[in-house]
Amino acid sequence: MCRPRARARVCVCVCVRYGWCGCVVQRIGLVGQVAADEAELDQLVDKTVRQISKNSPAAVRACKPLIETVDSMSIAESANYVAGQIAVHL
């Protein structure tokens, strides 16, 4: 089971440990969103969970291995792979 709150907190801990501010980690692409405090972090996580839960379970299940696969690919390779996977699942 995905635990987005736990993952978000790990990211916060890593940033604090190494002295990175949110603007830096967002600019270099380590995170997509930055929260100013714990309350805002909870709101962002809840919003993301709501967005994901709007999709069918099959779509969410299909995305997990897709994300793991394209993680090590170039942008061009991942675009071709994703297009192929979408075509297979239509």
Secondary structure, 3 states (H helix, E strand, C coil): CCCHHHHHHHHHHHHHHHCCCHHHHHHCCCCCCCCCCHHHHHHHHHHHHHHHHCCCHHHHHHHHHHHHHHCCCCHHHHHHHHHHHHHHHC
